[in-house]
C-alpha cells in the first residue's frame, strides 16, 4: 500500500527500485514488479541483473514472447554469462519442449554454477527421463557440496529410490541437528562482521552511479544562466541498437522451440 502511493518515476536509485520490485513480486503482482524494474532499467540500461529479473517476471506472468525479448537482450548485453542457459531452460520449460532439450540447457548452467536448487531440478529431470545413474550422480554431488539444507534432504530421498546412502551421507542424516547447530553458529559469527550491503550486481551499482551523476549534472545545468563550456556539455548517448539477426546457436534454439520433437 505504501509503494502504491509513491510516484517511482521520480526516484533515481536503481537499487531502491529493485527492492520495491521485490515487494510487488512477493505479493505476486508481477506486472507492477516489471513496471518498477523497467524504470530502473531506464536509469541503468547496462544492468544485466535487471534484464535477468525482467525475463523471470515475464515468465511468471505467463508472457513467453516478452520473456524471449528480454532473454535476447540479456544475451546481447552479457556475452558469456552462464545465466543465459538458465533463462533458456526456463523459456523452454514454459513452452513444454521434450525433456532432453530441457536437460541440455540445465546441464550447461550447472556445469558453470553451483546452485543447489537447480542441481536438484536437474536430478529430477534425469529421473523423469529414466536416466537413473545420472540422477544418483547429481544427488551425490549435491550432498557432497552442500551437506545440509532443504535440497540436500530432497536429494537424499530421491537417491534412496535407486541406491543406498553412503556412510558419509548416513552420518549427515543421523547427526543432522549437530551439524545444523554448528552451521548456525558460524553464520551468526559471520553476520556480526559482515557489512550491510544491498544485493545488486557490481555492474548495476556502477550503472546506478553513472545515471545519478548524469541526473545531478542535468539538474545543475538547467539552473545555470550562462552556457557551460563545450567540453562539459552532457552529450546525448546514441541509442543501443540490438541486431535482430540471430547467431547460429540462437537460430537452432528458436527452431527447437518452435518445432519440438
C-alpha positions as CSV (number, residue, x, y, z in Angstrom):
1,X,0.0,0.0,0.0
2,X,2.9,2.3,0.8
3,X,4.5,1.6,-2.6
4,X,1.3,2.2,-4.5
5,X,1.2,5.7,-3.1
6,X,4.6,6.8,-4.3
7,X,5.5,8.1,-7.8
8,X,8.5,5.9,-8.5
9,X,9.2,7.8,-11.7
10,X,10.8,10.5,-9.6
11,X,13.2,8.0,-7.9
12,X,16.7,7.8,-9.3
13,X,18.2,4.9,-7.3
14,X,18.2,1.6,-9.2
15,X,18.8,-0.4,-6.1
16,X,15.8,1.1,-4.3
17,X,13.6,0.4,-7.4
18,X,14.9,-3.2,-7.5
19,X,13.9,-3.6,-3.8
20,X,10.4,-2.2,-4.4
21,X,10.0,-4.6,-7.4
22,X,10.7,-7.4,-4.9
23,X,7.9,-6.2,-2.7
24,X,5.4,-6.5,-5.6
25,X,6.9,-9.8,-6.7
26,X,6.4,-11.4,-3.3
27,X,2.8,-10.3,-3.5
28,X,2.5,-11.9,-6.9
29,X,1.8,-8.5,-8.6
30,X,4.1,-9.3,-11.5
31,X,3.1,-6.5,-13.8
32,X,3.8,-3.9,-11.1
33,X,7.1,-5.6,-10.4
34,X,8.1,-5.4,-14.1
35,X,7.0,-1.7,-14.4
36,X,9.2,-0.8,-11.5
37,X,12.2,-2.7,-12.9
38,X,11.7,-1.1,-16.3
39,X,12.1,2.3,-14.5
40,X,15.3,1.0,-13.0
41,X,16.5,-0.2,-16.4
42,X,15.9,3.2,-17.9
43,X,18.2,4.7,-15.4
44,X,20.8,1.9,-15.7
45,X,20.5,0.2,-19.1
46,X,23.7,-1.8,-18.6
47,X,22.4,-3.6,-15.6
48,X,22.3,-7.2,-16.6
49,X,20.7,-8.3,-13.3
50,X,17.7,-6.2,-14.2
51,X,17.3,-7.9,-17.5
52,X,17.6,-11.3,-15.9
53,X,14.8,-10.5,-13.5
54,X,12.6,-9.0,-16.2
55,X,12.8,-12.2,-18.1
56,X,11.9,-14.2,-15.0
57,X,8.9,-11.9,-14.1
58,X,7.6,-12.2,-17.7
59,X,7.6,-16.0,-17.4
60,X,5.9,-15.9,-14.0
61,X,3.2,-13.8,-15.6
62,X,2.9,-16.3,-18.5
63,X,4.1,-13.9,-21.2
64,X,6.6,-16.1,-23.0
65,X,7.1,-13.8,-26.1
66,X,8.0,-10.9,-23.8
67,X,10.4,-13.2,-21.8
68,X,12.1,-14.2,-25.1
69,X,12.6,-10.5,-26.0
70,X,14.3,-9.8,-22.6
71,X,16.3,-13.0,-23.0
72,X,17.7,-12.0,-26.4
73,X,18.6,-8.5,-25.0
74,X,20.3,-10.2,-22.0
75,X,22.4,-12.4,-24.4
76,X,23.4,-9.3,-26.4
77,X,24.5,-7.5,-23.3
78,X,26.1,-10.2,-21.2
79,X,28.2,-12.2,-23.6
80,X,29.2,-15.5,-21.9
81,X,27.2,-15.1,-18.7
82,X,26.2,-18.7,-17.7
83,X,22.7,-17.4,-16.6
84,X,21.9,-17.4,-20.3
85,X,21.5,-21.2,-20.1
86,X,19.2,-20.9,-17.1
87,X,16.9,-18.4,-18.9
88,X,17.0,-20.6,-21.9
89,X,15.9,-23.5,-19.7
90,X,13.1,-21.6,-18.1
91,X,11.7,-20.4,-21.5
92,X,11.9,-24.0,-23.0
93,X,10.1,-25.3,-19.8
94,X,7.4,-22.7,-20.3
95,X,7.0,-24.0,-23.9
96,X,6.8,-27.6,-22.7
97,X,9.5,-28.9,-25.0
98,X,10.9,-32.5,-24.7
99,X,12.9,-33.4,-21.6
100,X,16.2,-33.9,-23.4
101,X,16.1,-30.2,-24.6
102,X,15.5,-29.1,-21.0
103,X,18.3,-31.3,-19.7
104,X,20.9,-29.9,-22.1
105,X,20.3,-26.3,-21.1
106,X,20.2,-27.1,-17.4
107,X,23.4,-29.2,-17.7
108,X,25.2,-26.3,-19.2
109,X,24.1,-24.0,-16.4
110,X,25.1,-26.4,-13.7
111,X,28.5,-27.0,-15.2
112,X,29.3,-23.3,-14.6
113,X,27.3,-22.5,-11.5
114,X,26.9,-24.4,-8.2
115,X,23.3,-23.9,-7.3
116,X,21.6,-26.5,-5.1
117,X,18.1,-25.6,-6.3
118,X,19.0,-26.2,-10.0
119,X,21.2,-29.2,-9.3
120,X,18.2,-30.9,-7.6
121,X,16.0,-29.9,-10.5
122,X,18.5,-31.5,-12.9
123,X,18.4,-34.7,-10.8
124,X,14.6,-34.7,-11.1
125,X,14.8,-34.3,-14.9
126,X,17.2,-37.2,-15.1
127,X,14.7,-39.3,-13.1
128,X,11.8,-38.3,-15.4
129,X,14.0,-39.2,-18.4
130,X,14.8,-42.7,-17.0
131,X,18.5,-41.8,-16.5
132,X,18.8,-43.3,-13.0
133,X,22.6,-43.3,-12.8
134,X,22.8,-39.7,-13.7
135,X,20.1,-38.9,-11.2
136,X,22.1,-40.6,-8.4
137,X,25.3,-38.9,-9.5
138,X,23.8,-35.5,-9.2
139,X,22.2,-36.3,-5.9
140,X,25.7,-37.4,-4.6
141,X,27.2,-34.2,-5.9
142,X,24.6,-32.0,-4.3
143,X,25.0,-33.7,-0.9
144,X,28.8,-33.6,-1.1
145,X,28.9,-29.9,-2.0
146,X,26.2,-28.5,0.4
147,X,25.9,-31.1,3.2
148,X,22.8,-29.6,4.8
149,X,19.6,-27.9,3.7
150,X,16.2,-28.4,2.1
151,X,17.6,-29.6,-1.3
152,X,20.1,-31.9,0.4
153,X,17.2,-33.6,2.2
154,X,15.3,-33.9,-1.1
155,X,18.4,-35.3,-2.8
156,X,18.8,-38.0,-0.1
157,X,15.1,-39.1,-0.5
158,X,15.5,-39.1,-4.3
159,X,18.7,-41.1,-4.3
160,X,17.3,-43.8,-2.0
161,X,14.8,-44.7,-4.6
162,X,17.6,-46.1,-6.7
163,X,20.7,-46.6,-4.4
164,X,21.6,-46.8,-0.7
165,X,23.2,-43.8,1.0
166,X,27.0,-43.9,1.7
167,X,28.5,-43.9,5.2
168,X,29.1,-40.1,4.9
169,X,25.5,-39.5,3.8
170,X,24.1,-41.6,6.6
171,X,26.2,-39.6,9.1
172,X,24.6,-36.4,7.7
173,X,21.2,-37.9,8.5
174,X,22.0,-39.3,11.9
175,X,23.8,-36.1,13.1
176,X,21.8,-33.5,11.3
177,X,20.9,-31.5,14.4
178,X,24.6,-31.3,15.4
179,X,25.7,-30.1,12.0
180,X,22.9,-27.6,11.8
181,X,23.8,-26.1,15.2
182,X,27.5,-25.7,14.1
183,X,26.4,-24.1,10.8
184,X,24.1,-21.7,12.6
185,X,26.9,-20.6,15.0
186,X,29.2,-19.9,12.1
187,X,26.6,-17.9,10.2
188,X,25.8,-15.9,13.4
189,X,29.5,-15.0,13.8
190,X,29.9,-14.2,10.2
191,X,26.9,-11.9,10.2
192,X,28.3,-9.9,13.1
193,X,31.3,-8.9,11.0
194,X,29.5,-8.6,7.6
195,X,28.7,-5.0,6.4
196,X,25.2,-4.3,5.3
197,X,25.1,-4.1,1.5
198,X,22.3,-4.1,-1.0
199,X,22.2,-7.3,-3.2
200,X,22.8,-5.7,-6.6
201,X,25.3,-6.6,-9.3
202,X,28.6,-4.7,-9.4
203,X,27.6,-3.7,-13.0
204,X,24.3,-2.4,-11.7
205,X,26.0,-0.4,-8.9
206,X,28.3,1.2,-11.5
207,X,25.4,2.0,-13.8
208,X,23.4,3.4,-10.9
209,X,26.2,5.8,-10.0
210,X,26.6,6.9,-13.6
211,X,22.9,7.5,-14.0
212,X,22.7,9.5,-10.8
213,X,25.8,11.6,-11.7
214,X,24.2,12.4,-15.1
215,X,20.9,13.3,-13.5
216,X,22.6,15.7,-11.0
217,X,24.6,17.3,-13.8
218,X,21.4,17.8,-15.9
219,X,19.6,19.4,-12.9
220,X,22.5,21.8,-12.2
221,X,22.8,22.7,-15.9
222,X,19.1,23.6,-16.0
223,X,19.6,26.3,-13.4
224,X,22.7,27.7,-14.9
225,X,22.2,31.0,-16.8
226,X,25.5,31.1,-18.6
227,X,26.1,28.2,-21.1
228,X,28.5,25.6,-19.9
229,X,31.9,25.2,-21.7
230,X,31.6,22.9,-24.6
231,X,33.7,20.1,-23.0
232,X,31.3,20.0,-20.0
233,X,28.1,19.7,-22.0
234,X,26.5,16.3,-21.4
235,X,26.3,14.7,-24.8
236,X,23.3,12.6,-25.7
237,X,24.2,9.0,-25.9
238,X,23.2,7.1,-29.0
239,X,20.5,4.5,-28.5
240,X,21.7,0.9,-28.3
241,X,20.6,-1.0,-31.3
242,X,20.2,-4.7,-31.0
243,X,20.8,-6.7,-34.1
244,X,17.8,-8.9,-34.9
245,X,19.9,-11.3,-36.8
246,X,20.4,-14.4,-34.6
247,X,23.6,-16.4,-34.3
248,X,23.6,-20.0,-35.4
249,X,23.1,-21.2,-31.8
250,X,20.2,-18.9,-31.2
251,X,18.6,-20.0,-34.6
252,X,19.0,-23.6,-33.5
253,X,17.4,-22.7,-30.2
254,X,14.4,-21.0,-32.0
255,X,13.9,-24.0,-34.2
256,X,14.0,-26.3,-31.3
257,X,11.4,-24.2,-29.5
258,X,9.1,-23.8,-32.5
259,X,9.3,-27.4,-33.7
260,X,9.6,-29.6,-30.6
261,X,10.3,-33.3,-31.4
